[in-house]
C-alpha cells in the first residue's frame, strides 16, 4: 500500500492541515499538491461519514465534528 494512501497517513495529513491552516502549506511540506492534500482530507471525511473542515476560498475552519475528531 502506498504510504500516503494509508489511513493513519490520512489522519496525519488532516492534523497537519489543521496545524498549518492550508492545503498548500501541507503540500509544500509533503511534496503533494494542494489539491492532493484536499483529496486526502476528503477521503478521510468519507470514511468517517462526517465533514471535518469547512472550506472557503480564503481559509479552512474546523466543523464541530472536526473539532471533536481532532
mmCIF file as Biopython writes it, N, C-alpha, C and O atoms, coordinates in Angstrom:
data_model
#
loop_
_atom_site.group_PDB
_atom_site.id
_atom_site.type_symbol
_atom_site.label_atom_id
_atom_site.label_alt_id
_atom_site.label_comp_id
_atom_site.label_asym_id
_atom_site.label_entity_id
_atom_site.label_seq_id
_atom_site.pdbx_PDB_ins_code
_atom_site.Cartn_x
_atom_site.Cartn_y
_atom_site.Cartn_z
_atom_site.occupancy
_atom_site.B_iso_or_equiv
_atom_site.auth_seq_id
_atom_site.auth_asym_id
_atom_site.pdbx_PDB_model_num
ATOM 1   N N  . UNK A ? 1  ? 0.842   -1.183 0.000  1.0 0.0 1  A 1 
ATOM 2   C CA . UNK A ? 1  ? 0.000   0.000  0.000  1.0 0.0 1  A 1 
ATOM 3   C C  . UNK A ? 1  ? 0.886   1.245  0.000  1.0 0.0 1  A 1 
ATOM 4   O O  . UNK A ? 1  ? 1.876   1.306  0.729  1.0 0.0 1  A 1 
ATOM 5   N N  . UNK A ? 2  ? 0.539   2.209  -0.796 1.0 0.0 2  A 1 
ATOM 6   C CA . UNK A ? 2  ? 1.243   3.478  -0.850 1.0 0.0 2  A 1 
ATOM 7   C C  . UNK A ? 2  ? 1.208   4.128  0.524  1.0 0.0 2  A 1 
ATOM 8   O O  . UNK A ? 2  ? 0.157   4.174  1.164  1.0 0.0 2  A 1 
ATOM 9   N N  . UNK A ? 3  ? 2.341   4.627  0.979  1.0 0.0 3  A 1 
ATOM 10  C CA . UNK A ? 3  ? 2.445   5.244  2.299  1.0 0.0 3  A 1 
ATOM 11  C C  . UNK A ? 3  ? 1.426   6.357  2.475  1.0 0.0 3  A 1 
ATOM 12  O O  . UNK A ? 3  ? 0.860   6.495  3.560  1.0 0.0 3  A 1 
ATOM 13  N N  . UNK A ? 4  ? 1.174   7.156  1.445  1.0 0.0 4  A 1 
ATOM 14  C CA . UNK A ? 4  ? 0.226   8.264  1.544  1.0 0.0 4  A 1 
ATOM 15  C C  . UNK A ? 4  ? -1.219  7.819  1.377  1.0 0.0 4  A 1 
ATOM 16  O O  . UNK A ? 4  ? -2.131  8.633  1.520  1.0 0.0 4  A 1 
ATOM 17  N N  . UNK A ? 5  ? -1.445  6.554  1.079  1.0 0.0 5  A 1 
ATOM 18  C CA . UNK A ? 5  ? -2.809  6.048  0.948  1.0 0.0 5  A 1 
ATOM 19  C C  . UNK A ? 5  ? -3.245  5.316  2.218  1.0 0.0 5  A 1 
ATOM 20  O O  . UNK A ? 5  ? -4.361  4.802  2.277  1.0 0.0 5  A 1 
ATOM 21  N N  . UNK A ? 6  ? -2.405  5.264  3.204  1.0 0.0 6  A 1 
ATOM 22  C CA . UNK A ? 6  ? -2.713  4.559  4.447  1.0 0.0 6  A 1 
ATOM 23  C C  . UNK A ? 6  ? -3.591  5.433  5.347  1.0 0.0 6  A 1 
ATOM 24  O O  . UNK A ? 6  ? -3.356  6.637  5.451  1.0 0.0 6  A 1 
ATOM 25  N N  . UNK A ? 7  ? -4.592  4.848  5.991  1.0 0.0 7  A 1 
ATOM 26  C CA . UNK A ? 7  ? -5.495  5.634  6.843  1.0 0.0 7  A 1 
ATOM 27  C C  . UNK A ? 7  ? -4.782  6.480  7.899  1.0 0.0 7  A 1 
ATOM 28  O O  . UNK A ? 7  ? -5.208  7.603  8.170  1.0 0.0 7  A 1 
ATOM 29  N N  . UNK A ? 8  ? -3.709  5.967  8.498  1.0 0.0 8  A 1 
ATOM 30  C CA . UNK A ? 8  ? -3.002  6.772  9.502  1.0 0.0 8  A 1 
ATOM 31  C C  . UNK A ? 8  ? -2.313  7.967  8.861  1.0 0.0 8  A 1 
ATOM 32  O O  . UNK A ? 8  ? -2.165  9.012  9.495  1.0 0.0 8  A 1 
ATOM 33  N N  . UNK A ? 9  ? -1.891  7.823  7.611  1.0 0.0 9  A 1 
ATOM 34  C CA . UNK A ? 9  ? -1.315  8.959  6.891  1.0 0.0 9  A 1 
ATOM 35  C C  . UNK A ? 9  ? -2.383  10.002 6.614  1.0 0.0 9  A 1 
ATOM 36  O O  . UNK A ? 9  ? -2.116  11.202 6.680  1.0 0.0 9  A 1 
ATOM 37  N N  . UNK A ? 10 ? -3.597  9.548  6.304  1.0 0.0 10 A 1 
ATOM 38  C CA . UNK A ? 10 ? -4.699  10.490 6.092  1.0 0.0 10 A 1 
ATOM 39  C C  . UNK A ? 10 ? -4.931  11.309 7.353  1.0 0.0 10 A 1 
ATOM 40  O O  . UNK A ? 10 ? -5.139  12.520 7.287  1.0 0.0 10 A 1 
ATOM 41  N N  . UNK A ? 11 ? -4.893  10.650 8.490  1.0 0.0 11 A 1 
ATOM 42  C CA . UNK A ? 11 ? -5.074  11.335 9.764  1.0 0.0 11 A 1 
ATOM 43  C C  . UNK A ? 11 ? -3.953  12.350 9.995  1.0 0.0 11 A 1 
ATOM 44  O O  . UNK A ? 11 ? -4.207  13.478 10.417 1.0 0.0 11 A 1 
ATOM 45  N N  . UNK A ? 12 ? -2.721  11.945 9.718  1.0 0.0 12 A 1 
ATOM 46  C CA . UNK A ? 12 ? -1.579  12.845 9.886  1.0 0.0 12 A 1 
ATOM 47  C C  . UNK A ? 12 ? -1.706  14.064 8.983  1.0 0.0 12 A 1 
ATOM 48  O O  . UNK A ? 12 ? -1.393  15.179 9.399  1.0 0.0 12 A 1 
ATOM 49  N N  . UNK A ? 13 ? -2.160  13.861 7.755  1.0 0.0 13 A 1 
ATOM 50  C CA . UNK A ? 13 ? -2.354  14.983 6.827  1.0 0.0 13 A 1 
ATOM 51  C C  . UNK A ? 13 ? -3.449  15.909 7.351  1.0 0.0 13 A 1 
ATOM 52  O O  . UNK A ? 13 ? -3.309  17.130 7.287  1.0 0.0 13 A 1 
ATOM 53  N N  . UNK A ? 14 ? -4.531  15.344 7.865  1.0 0.0 14 A 1 
ATOM 54  C CA . UNK A ? 14 ? -5.606  16.155 8.434  1.0 0.0 14 A 1 
ATOM 55  C C  . UNK A ? 14 ? -5.088  16.998 9.598  1.0 0.0 14 A 1 
ATOM 56  O O  . UNK A ? 14 ? -5.338  18.202 9.651  1.0 0.0 14 A 1 
ATOM 57  N N  . UNK A ? 15 ? -4.373  16.377 10.523 1.0 0.0 15 A 1 
ATOM 58  C CA . UNK A ? 15 ? -3.858  17.103 11.689 1.0 0.0 15 A 1 
ATOM 59  C C  . UNK A ? 15 ? -2.910  18.215 11.255 1.0 0.0 15 A 1 
ATOM 60  O O  . UNK A ? 15 ? -2.969  19.329 11.775 1.0 0.0 15 A 1 
ATOM 61  N N  . UNK A ? 16 ? -2.051  17.911 10.314 1.0 0.0 16 A 1 
ATOM 62  C CA . UNK A ? 16 ? -1.100  18.936 9.836  1.0 0.0 16 A 1 
ATOM 63  C C  . UNK A ? 16 ? -1.834  20.059 9.116  1.0 0.0 16 A 1 
ATOM 64  O O  . UNK A ? 16 ? -1.430  21.218 9.213  1.0 0.0 16 A 1 
ATOM 65  N N  . UNK A ? 17 ? -2.898  19.738 8.401  1.0 0.0 17 A 1 
ATOM 66  C CA . UNK A ? 17 ? -3.693  20.758 7.726  1.0 0.0 17 A 1 
ATOM 67  C C  . UNK A ? 17 ? -4.305  21.701 8.750  1.0 0.0 17 A 1 
ATOM 68  O O  . UNK A ? 17 ? -4.318  22.916 8.554  1.0 0.0 17 A 1 
ATOM 69  N N  . UNK A ? 18 ? -4.808  21.146 9.832  1.0 0.0 18 A 1 
ATOM 70  C CA . UNK A ? 18 ? -5.365  21.993 10.901 1.0 0.0 18 A 1 
ATOM 71  C C  . UNK A ? 18 ? -4.256  22.849 11.503 1.0 0.0 18 A 1 
ATOM 72  O O  . UNK A ? 18 ? -4.455  24.040 11.745 1.0 0.0 18 A 1 
ATOM 73  N N  . UNK A ? 19 ? -3.094  22.256 11.746 1.0 0.0 19 A 1 
ATOM 74  C CA . UNK A ? 19 ? -1.972  22.995 12.335 1.0 0.0 19 A 1 
ATOM 75  C C  . UNK A ? 19 ? -1.542  24.170 11.457 1.0 0.0 19 A 1 
ATOM 76  O O  . UNK A ? 19 ? -1.328  25.278 11.949 1.0 0.0 19 A 1 
ATOM 77  N N  . UNK A ? 20 ? -1.419  23.917 10.158 1.0 0.0 20 A 1 
ATOM 78  C CA . UNK A ? 20 ? -0.894  24.932 9.250  1.0 0.0 20 A 1 
ATOM 79  C C  . UNK A ? 20 ? -1.977  25.824 8.649  1.0 0.0 20 A 1 
ATOM 80  O O  . UNK A ? 20 ? -1.699  26.944 8.221  1.0 0.0 20 A 1 
ATOM 81  N N  . UNK A ? 21 ? -3.206  25.325 8.620  1.0 0.0 21 A 1 
ATOM 82  C CA . UNK A ? 21 ? -4.312  26.147 8.137  1.0 0.0 21 A 1 
ATOM 83  C C  . UNK A ? 21 ? -4.490  26.222 6.637  1.0 0.0 21 A 1 
ATOM 84  O O  . UNK A ? 21 ? -5.309  27.003 6.152  1.0 0.0 21 A 1 
ATOM 85  N N  . UNK A ? 22 ? -3.737  25.423 5.889  1.0 0.0 22 A 1 
ATOM 86  C CA . UNK A ? 22 ? -3.948  25.438 4.435  1.0 0.0 22 A 1 
ATOM 87  C C  . UNK A ? 22 ? -3.450  24.154 3.792  1.0 0.0 22 A 1 
ATOM 88  O O  . UNK A ? 22 ? -2.496  23.526 4.251  1.0 0.0 22 A 1 
ATOM 89  N N  . UNK A ? 23 ? -4.127  23.790 2.721  1.0 0.0 23 A 1 
ATOM 90  C CA . UNK A ? 23 ? -3.714  22.621 1.958  1.0 0.0 23 A 1 
ATOM 91  C C  . UNK A ? 23 ? -2.370  22.872 1.281  1.0 0.0 23 A 1 
ATOM 92  O O  . UNK A ? 23 ? -1.540  21.968 1.184  1.0 0.0 23 A 1 
ATOM 93  N N  . UNK A ? 24 ? -2.157  24.095 0.815  1.0 0.0 24 A 1 
ATOM 94  C CA . UNK A ? 24 ? -0.920  24.425 0.110  1.0 0.0 24 A 1 
ATOM 95  C C  . UNK A ? 24 ? 0.299   24.292 1.022  1.0 0.0 24 A 1 
ATOM 96  O O  . UNK A ? 24 ? 1.345   23.801 0.596  1.0 0.0 24 A 1 
ATOM 97  N N  . UNK A ? 25 ? 0.165   24.725 2.265  1.0 0.0 25 A 1 
ATOM 98  C CA . UNK A ? 25 ? 1.287   24.621 3.208  1.0 0.0 25 A 1 
ATOM 99  C C  . UNK A ? 25 ? 1.642   23.170 3.489  1.0 0.0 25 A 1 
ATOM 100 O O  . UNK A ? 25 ? 2.819   22.813 3.554  1.0 0.0 25 A 1 
ATOM 101 N N  . UNK A ? 26 ? 0.621   22.332 3.656  1.0 0.0 26 A 1 
ATOM 102 C CA . UNK A ? 26 ? 0.867   20.908 3.876  1.0 0.0 26 A 1 
ATOM 103 C C  . UNK A ? 26 ? 1.485   20.300 2.625  1.0 0.0 26 A 1 
ATOM 104 O O  . UNK A ? 26 ? 2.396   19.476 2.705  1.0 0.0 26 A 1 
ATOM 105 N N  . UNK A ? 27 ? 0.985   20.711 1.482  1.0 0.0 27 A 1 
ATOM 106 C CA . UNK A ? 27 ? 1.546   20.212 0.233  1.0 0.0 27 A 1 
ATOM 107 C C  . UNK A ? 27 ? 3.016   20.547 0.087  1.0 0.0 27 A 1 
ATOM 108 O O  . UNK A ? 27 ? 3.809   19.717 -0.356 1.0 0.0 27 A 1 
ATOM 109 N N  . UNK A ? 28 ? 3.379   21.770 0.463  1.0 0.0 28 A 1 
ATOM 110 C CA . UNK A ? 28 ? 4.783   22.179 0.371  1.0 0.0 28 A 1 
ATOM 111 C C  . UNK A ? 28 ? 5.660   21.324 1.291  1.0 0.0 28 A 1 
ATOM 112 O O  . UNK A ? 28 ? 6.800   21.010 0.948  1.0 0.0 28 A 1 
ATOM 113 N N  . UNK A ? 29 ? 5.137   20.956 2.440  1.0 0.0 29 A 1 
ATOM 114 C CA . UNK A ? 29 ? 5.886   20.107 3.377  1.0 0.0 29 A 1 
ATOM 115 C C  . UNK A ? 29 ? 6.022   18.672 2.894  1.0 0.0 29 A 1 
ATOM 116 O O  . UNK A ? 29 ? 7.052   18.030 3.099  1.0 0.0 29 A 1 
ATOM 117 N N  . UNK A ? 30 ? 4.973   18.177 2.251  1.0 0.0 30 A 1 
ATOM 118 C CA . UNK A ? 30 ? 4.922   16.757 1.907  1.0 0.0 30 A 1 
ATOM 119 C C  . UNK A ? 30 ? 5.288   16.455 0.461  1.0 0.0 30 A 1 
ATOM 120 O O  . UNK A ? 30 ? 5.485   15.296 0.097  1.0 0.0 30 A 1 
ATOM 121 N N  . UNK A ? 31 ? 5.378   17.480 -0.353 1.0 0.0 31 A 1 
ATOM 122 C CA . UNK A ? 31 ? 5.662   17.266 -1.765 1.0 0.0 31 A 1 
ATOM 123 C C  . UNK A ? 31 ? 4.419   16.963 -2.584 1.0 0.0 31 A 1 
ATOM 124 O O  . UNK A ? 31 ? 4.519   16.564 -3.744 1.0 0.0 31 A 1 
ATOM 125 N N  . UNK A ? 32 ? 3.242   17.152 -1.981 1.0 0.0 32 A 1 
ATOM 126 C CA . UNK A ? 32 ? 1.977   16.953 -2.682 1.0 0.0 32 A 1 
ATOM 127 C C  . UNK A ? 32 ? 1.458   18.287 -3.184 1.0 0.0 32 A 1 
ATOM 128 O O  . UNK A ? 32 ? 1.923   19.346 -2.761 1.0 0.0 32 A 1 
ATOM 129 N N  . UNK A ? 33 ? 0.500   18.229 -4.080 1.0 0.0 33 A 1 
ATOM 130 C CA . UNK A ? 33 ? -0.176  19.450 -4.493 1.0 0.0 33 A 1 
ATOM 131 C C  . UNK A ? 33 ? -1.249  19.776 -3.457 1.0 0.0 33 A 1 
ATOM 132 O O  . UNK A ? 33 ? -1.654  18.917 -2.675 1.0 0.0 33 A 1 
ATOM 133 N N  . UNK A ? 34 ? -1.698  21.020 -3.464 1.0 0.0 34 A 1 
ATOM 134 C CA . UNK A ? 34 ? -2.786  21.420 -2.569 1.0 0.0 34 A 1 
ATOM 135 C C  . UNK A ? 34 ? -4.031  20.584 -2.842 1.0 0.0 34 A 1 
ATOM 136 O O  . UNK A ? 34 ? -4.733  20.191 -1.910 1.0 0.0 34 A 1 
ATOM 137 N N  . UNK A ? 35 ? -4.307  20.313 -4.115 1.0 0.0 35 A 1 
ATOM 138 C CA . UNK A ? 35 ? -5.485  19.501 -4.442 1.0 0.0 35 A 1 
ATOM 139 C C  . UNK A ? 35 ? -5.301  18.056 -3.976 1.0 0.0 35 A 1 
ATOM 140 O O  . UNK A ? 35 ? -6.274  17.402 -3.603 1.0 0.0 35 A 1 
ATOM 141 N N  . UNK A ? 36 ? -4.085  17.561 -3.992 1.0 0.0 36 A 1 
ATOM 142 C CA . UNK A ? 36 ? -3.816  16.218 -3.485 1.0 0.0 36 A 1 
ATOM 143 C C  . UNK A ? 36 ? -4.067  16.126 -1.985 1.0 0.0 36 A 1 
ATOM 144 O O  . UNK A ? 36 ? -4.624  15.140 -1.503 1.0 0.0 36 A 1 
ATOM 145 N N  . UNK A ? 37 ? -3.659  17.147 -1.256 1.0 0.0 37 A 1 
ATOM 146 C CA . UNK A ? 37 ? -3.914  17.195 0.187  1.0 0.0 37 A 1 
ATOM 147 C C  . UNK A ? 37 ? -5.416  17.263 0.437  1.0 0.0 37 A 1 
ATOM 148 O O  . UNK A ? 37 ? -5.938  16.578 1.316  1.0 0.0 37 A 1 
ATOM 149 N N  . UNK A ? 38 ? -6.101  18.085 -0.333 1.0 0.0 38 A 1 
ATOM 150 C CA . UNK A ? 38 ? -7.557  18.208 -0.199 1.0 0.0 38 A 1 
ATOM 151 C C  . UNK A ? 38 ? -8.239  16.862 -0.438 1.0 0.0 38 A 1 
ATOM 152 O O  . UNK A ? 38 ? -9.176  16.507 0.277  1.0 0.0 38 A 1 
ATOM 153 N N  . UNK A ? 39 ? -7.775  16.117 -1.434 1.0 0.0 39 A 1 
ATOM 154 C CA . UNK A ? 39 ? -8.353  14.795 -1.714 1.0 0.0 39 A 1 
ATOM 155 C C  . UNK A ? 39 ? -8.146  13.836 -0.549 1.0 0.0 39 A 1 
ATOM 156 O O  . UNK A ? 39 ? -9.027  13.033 -0.244 1.0 0.0 39 A 1 
ATOM 157 N N  . UNK A ? 40 ? -6.997  13.911 0.098  1.0 0.0 40 A 1 
ATOM 158 C CA . UNK A ? 40 ? -6.726  13.046 1.247  1.0 0.0 40 A 1 
ATOM 159 C C  . UNK A ? 40 ? -7.692  13.366 2.382  1.0 0.0 40 A 1 
ATOM 160 O O  . UNK A ? 40 ? -8.254  12.459 2.997  1.0 0.0 40 A 1 
ATOM 161 N N  . UNK A ? 41 ? -7.885  14.654 2.661  1.0 0.0 41 A 1 
ATOM 162 C CA . UNK A ? 41 ? -8.815  15.044 3.724  1.0 0.0 41 A 1 
ATOM 163 C C  . UNK A ? 41 ? -10.238 14.636 3.347  1.0 0.0 41 A 1 
ATOM 164 O O  . UNK A ? 41 ? -10.988 14.168 4.203  1.0 0.0 41 A 1 
ATOM 165 N N  . UNK A ? 42 ? -10.613 14.804 2.106  1.0 0.0 42 A 1 
ATOM 166 C CA . UNK A ? 42 ? -11.946 14.388 1.651  1.0 0.0 42 A 1 
ATOM 167 C C  . UNK A ? 42 ? -12.126 12.883 1.814  1.0 0.0 42 A 1 
ATOM 168 O O  . UNK A ? 42 ? -13.194 12.427 2.223  1.0 0.0 42 A 1 
ATOM 169 N N  . UNK A ? 43 ? -11.096 12.113 1.498  1.0 0.0 43 A 1 
ATOM 170 C CA . UNK A ? 43 ? -11.158 10.652 1.657  1.0 0.0 43 A 1 
ATOM 171 C C  . UNK A ? 43 ? -11.378 10.290 3.128  1.0 0.0 43 A 1 
ATOM 172 O O  . UNK A ? 43 ? -12.169 9.399  3.437  1.0 0.0 43 A 1 
ATOM 173 N N  . UNK A ? 44 ? -10.683 10.977 4.030  1.0 0.0 44 A 1 
ATOM 174 C CA . UNK A ? 44 ? -10.867 10.741 5.460  1.0 0.0 44 A 1 
ATOM 175 C C  . UNK A ? 44 ? -12.294 11.097 5.883  1.0 0.0 44 A 1 
ATOM 176 O O  . UNK A ? 44 ? -12.918 10.361 6.648  1.0 0.0 44 A 1 
ATOM 177 N N  . UNK A ? 45 ? -12.805 12.215 5.388  1.0 0.0 45 A 1 
ATOM 178 C CA . UNK A ? 45 ? -14.174 12.619 5.700  1.0 0.0 45 A 1 
ATOM 179 C C  . UNK A ? 45 ? -15.174 11.570 5.229  1.0 0.0 45 A 1 
ATOM 180 O O  . UNK A ? 45 ? -16.127 11.258 5.943  1.0 0.0 45 A 1 
ATOM 181 N N  . UNK A ? 46 ? -14.968 11.033 4.051  1.0 0.0 46 A 1 
ATOM 182 C CA . UNK A ? 46 ? -15.880 9.994  3.537  1.0 0.0 46 A 1 
ATOM 183 C C  . UNK A ? 46 ? -15.843 8.747  4.398  1.0 0.0 46 A 1 
ATOM 184 O O  . UNK A ? 46 ? -16.884 8.157  4.688  1.0 0.0 46 A 1 
ATOM 185 N N  . UNK A ? 47 ? -14.648 8.344  4.810  1.0 0.0 47 A 1 
ATOM 186 C CA . UNK A ? 47 ? -14.535 7.158  5.663  1.0 0.0 47 A 1 
ATOM 187 C C  . UNK A ? 47 ? -15.233 7.361  7.003  1.0 0.0 47 A 1 
ATOM 188 O O  . UNK A ? 47 ? -15.841 6.439  7.546  1.0 0.0 47 A 1 
ATOM 189 N N  . UNK A ? 48 ? -15.138 8.574  7.524  1.0 0.0 48 A 1 
ATOM 190 C CA . UNK A ? 48 ? -15.753 8.870  8.823  1.0 0.0 48 A 1 
ATOM 191 C C  . UNK A ? 48 ? -17.241 9.190  8.711  1.0 0.0 48 A 1 
ATOM 192 O O  . UNK A ? 48 ? -17.983 9.097  9.690  1.0 0.0 48 A 1 
ATOM 193 N N  . UNK A ? 49 ? -17.665 9.566  7.515  1.0 0.0 49 A 1 
ATOM 194 C CA . UNK A ? 49 ? -19.057 9.958  7.320  1.0 0.0 49 A 1 
ATOM 195 C C  . UNK A ? 49 ? -19.381 11.307 7.932  1.0 0.0 49 A 1 
ATOM 196 O O  . UNK A ? 49 ? -20.519 11.559 8.329  1.0 0.0 49 A 1 
ATOM 197 N N  . UNK A ? 50 ? -18.380 12.179 8.008  1.0 0.0 50 A 1 
ATOM 198 C CA . UNK A ? 50 ? -18.582 13.495 8.612  1.0 0.0 50 A 1 
ATOM 199 C C  . UNK A ? 50 ? -17.680 14.522 7.931  1.0 0.0 50 A 1 
ATOM 200 O O  . UNK A ? 50 ? -16.557 14.214 7.529  1.0 0.0 50 A 1 
ATOM 201 N N  . UNK A ? 51 ? -18.179 15.720 7.810  1.0 0.0 51 A 1 
ATOM 202 C CA . UNK A ? 51 ? -17.385 16.833 7.277  1.0 0.0 51 A 1 
ATOM 203 C C  . UNK A ? 51 ? -16.498 17.353 8.396  1.0 0.0 51 A 1 
ATOM 204 O O  . UNK A ? 51 ? -17.001 17.726 9.456  1.0 0.0 51 A 1 
ATOM 205 N N  . UNK A ? 52 ? -15.185 17.384 8.181  1.0 0.0 52 A 1 
ATOM 206 C CA . UNK A ? 52 ? -14.241 17.809 9.209  1.0 0.0 52 A 1 
ATOM 207 C C  . UNK A ? 52 ? -13.828 19.265 9.067  1.0 0.0 52 A 1 
ATOM 208 O O  . UNK A ? 52 ? -13.545 19.940 10.057 1.0 0.0 52 A 1 
ATOM 209 N N  . UNK A ? 53 ? -13.796 19.744 7.832  1.0 0.0 53 A 1 
ATOM 210 C CA . UNK A ? 53 ? -13.370 21.113 7.565  1.0 0.0 53 A 1 
ATOM 211 C C  . UNK A ? 53 ? -14.393 21.837 6.709  1.0 0.0 53 A 1 
ATOM 212 O O  . UNK A ? 53 ? -14.931 21.284 5.750  1.0 0.0 53 A 1 
ATOM 213 N N  . UNK A ? 54 ? -14.648 23.078 7.070  1.0 0.0 54 A 1 
ATOM 214 C CA . UNK A ? 54 ? -15.437 23.949 6.208  1.0 0.0 54 A 1 
ATOM 215 C C  . UNK A ? 54 ? -14.427 24.710 5.361  1.0 0.0 54 A 1 
ATOM 216 O O  . UNK A ? 54 ? -13.562 25.405 5.894  1.0 0.0 54 A 1 
ATOM 217 N N  . UNK A ? 55 ? -14.537 24.581 4.054  1.0 0.0 55 A 1 
ATOM 218 C CA . UNK A ? 55 ? -13.575 25.185 3.142  1.0 0.0 55 A 1 
ATOM 219 C C  . UNK A ? 55 ? -14.163 26.442 2.516  1.0 0.0 55 A 1 
ATOM 220 O O  . UNK A ? 55 ? -15.290 26.428 2.022  1.0 0.0 55 A 1 
ATOM 221 N N  . UNK A ? 56 ? -13.401 27.521 2.539  1.0 0.0 56 A 1 
ATOM 222 C CA . UNK A ? 56 ? -13.744 28.722 1.774  1.0 0.0 56 A 1 
ATOM 223 C C  . UNK A ? 56 ? -12.536 29.022 0.894  1.0 0.0 56 A 1 
ATOM 224 O O  . UNK A ? 56 ? -11.505 28.356 0.992  1.0 0.0 56 A 1 
ATOM 225 N N  . UNK A ? 57 ? -12.668 30.003 0.056  1.0 0.0 57 A 1 
ATOM 226 C CA . UNK A ? 57 ? -11.532 30.341 -0.815 1.0 0.0 57 A 1 
ATOM 227 C C  . UNK A ? 57 ? -10.388 30.959 -0.030 1.0 0.0 57 A 1 
ATOM 228 O O  . UNK A ? 57 ? -9.254  30.991 -0.507 1.0 0.0 57 A 1 
ATOM 229 N N  . UNK A ? 58 ? -10.674 31.449 1.170  1.0 0.0 58 A 1 
ATOM 230 C CA . UNK A ? 58 ? -9.636  32.132 1.947  1.0 0.0 58 A 1 
ATOM 231 C C  . UNK A ? 58 ? -9.114  31.361 3.143  1.0 0.0 58 A 1 
ATOM 232 O O  . UNK A ? 58 ? -8.002  31.615 3.606  1.0 0.0 58 A 1 
ATOM 233 N N  . UNK A ? 59 ? -9.910  30.411 3.654  1.0 0.0 59 A 1 
ATOM 234 C CA . UNK A ? 59 ? -9.436  29.720 4.849  1.0 0.0 59 A 1 
ATOM 235 C C  . UNK A ? 59 ? -10.160 28.397 5.076  1.0 0.0 59 A 1 
ATOM 236 O O  . UNK A ? 59 ? -11.180 28.097 4.456  1.0 0.0 59 A 1 
ATOM 237 N N  . UNK A ? 60 ? -9.592  27.631 5.982  1.0 0.0 60 A 1 
ATOM 238 C CA . UNK A ? 60 ? -10.179 26.360 6.412  1.0 0.0 60 A 1 
ATOM 239 C C  . UNK A ? 60 ? -10.582 26.522 7.872  1.0 0.0 60 A 1 
ATOM 240 O O  . UNK A ? 60 ? -9.822  27.053 8.682  1.0 0.0 60 A 1 
ATOM 241 N N  . UNK A ? 61 ? -11.776 26.061 8.194  1.0 0.0 61 A 1 
ATOM 242 C CA . UNK A ? 61 ? -12.272 26.142 9.570  1.0 0.0 61 A 1 
ATOM 243 C C  . UNK A ? 61 ? -12.776 24.761 9.962  1.0 0.0 61 A 1 
ATOM 244 O O  . UNK A ? 61 ? -13.491 24.108 9.201  1.0 0.0 61 A 1 
ATOM 245 N N  . UNK A ? 62 ? -12.395 24.328 11.154 1.0 0.0 62 A 1 
ATOM 246 C CA . UNK A ? 62 ? -12.899 23.051 11.642 1.0 0.0 62 A 1 
ATOM 247 C C  . UNK A ? 62 ? -14.405 23.120 11.851 1.0 0.0 62 A 1 
ATOM 248 O O  . UNK A ? 62 ? -14.926 24.108 12.368 1.0 0.0 62 A 1 
ATOM 249 N N  . UNK A ? 63 ? -15.090 22.071 11.450 1.0 0.0 63 A 1 
ATOM 250 C CA . UNK A ? 63 ? -16.505 21.936 11.781 1.0 0.0 63 A 1 
ATOM 251 C C  . UNK A ? 63 ? -16.576 21.420 13.220 1.0 0.0 63 A 1 
ATOM 252 O O  . UNK A ? 63 ? -15.551 21.068 13.803 1.0 0.0 63 A 1 
ATOM 253 N N  . UNK A ? 64 ? -17.750 21.375 13.778 1.0 0.0 64 A 1 
ATOM 254 C CA . UNK A ? 64 ? -17.911 20.808 15.120 1.0 0.0 64 A 1 
ATOM 255 C C  . UNK A ? 64 ? -17.420 19.350 15.145 1.0 0.0 64 A 1 
ATOM 256 O O  . UNK A ? 64 ? -16.741 18.927 16.080 1.0 0.0 64 A 1 
ATOM 257 N N  . UNK A ? 65 ? -17.776 18.601 14.105 1.0 0.0 65 A 1 
ATOM 258 C CA . UNK A ? 65 ? -17.317 17.216 14.013 1.0 0.0 65 A 1 
ATOM 259 C C  . UNK A ? 65 ? -15.802 17.151 13.913 1.0 0.0 65 A 1 
ATOM 260 O O  . UNK A ? 65 ? -15.167 16.277 14.504 1.0 0.0 65 A 1 
ATOM 261 N N  . UNK A ? 66 ? -15.225 18.086 13.159 1.0 0.0 66 A 1 
ATOM 262 C CA . UNK A ? 66 ? -13.767 18.142 13.019 1.0 0.0 66 A 1 
ATOM 263 C C  . UNK A ? 66 ? -13.085 18.422 14.332 1.0 0.0 66 A 1 
ATOM 264 O O  . UNK A ? 66 ? -12.059 17.818 14.644 1.0 0.0 66 A 1 
ATOM 265 N N  . UNK A ? 67 ? -13.648 19.340 15.114 1.0 0.0 67 A 1 
ATOM 266 C CA . UNK A ? 67 ? -13.089 19.641 16.437 1.0 0.0 67 A 1 
ATOM 267 C C  . UNK A ? 67 ? -13.142 18.413 17.331 1.0 0.0 67 A 1 
ATOM 268 O O  . UNK A ? 67 ? -12.173 18.086 18.015 1.0 0.0 67 A 1 
ATOM 269 N N  . UNK A ? 68 ? -14.279 17.742 17.319 1.0 0.0 68 A 1 
ATOM 270 C CA . UNK A ? 68 ? -14.429 16.538 18.146 1.0 0.0 68 A 1 
ATOM 271 C C  . UNK A ? 68 ? -13.441 15.462 17.714 1.0 0.0 68 A 1 
ATOM 272 O O  . UNK A ? 68 ? -12.797 14.834 18.555 1.0 0.0 68 A 1 
ATOM 273 N N  . UNK A ? 69 ? -13.322 15.250 16.421 1.0 0.0 69 A 1 
ATOM 274 C CA . UNK A ? 69 ? -12.418 14.222 15.902 1.0 0.0 69 A 1 
ATOM 275 C C  . UNK A ? 69 ? -10.970 14.541 16.221 1.0 0.0 69 A 1 
ATOM 276 O O  . UNK A ? 69 ? -10.199 13.656 16.593 1.0 0.0 69 A 1 
ATOM 277 N N  . UNK A ? 70 ? -10.604 15.791 16.078 1.0 0.0 70 A 1 
ATOM 278 C CA . UNK A ? 70 ? -9.229  16.204 16.344 1.0 0.0 70 A 1 
ATOM 279 C C  . UNK A ? 70 ? -8.873  15.974 17.798 1.0 0.0 70 A 1 
ATOM 280 O O  . UNK A ? 70 ? -7.750  16.262 18.212 1.0 0.0 70 A 1 
#
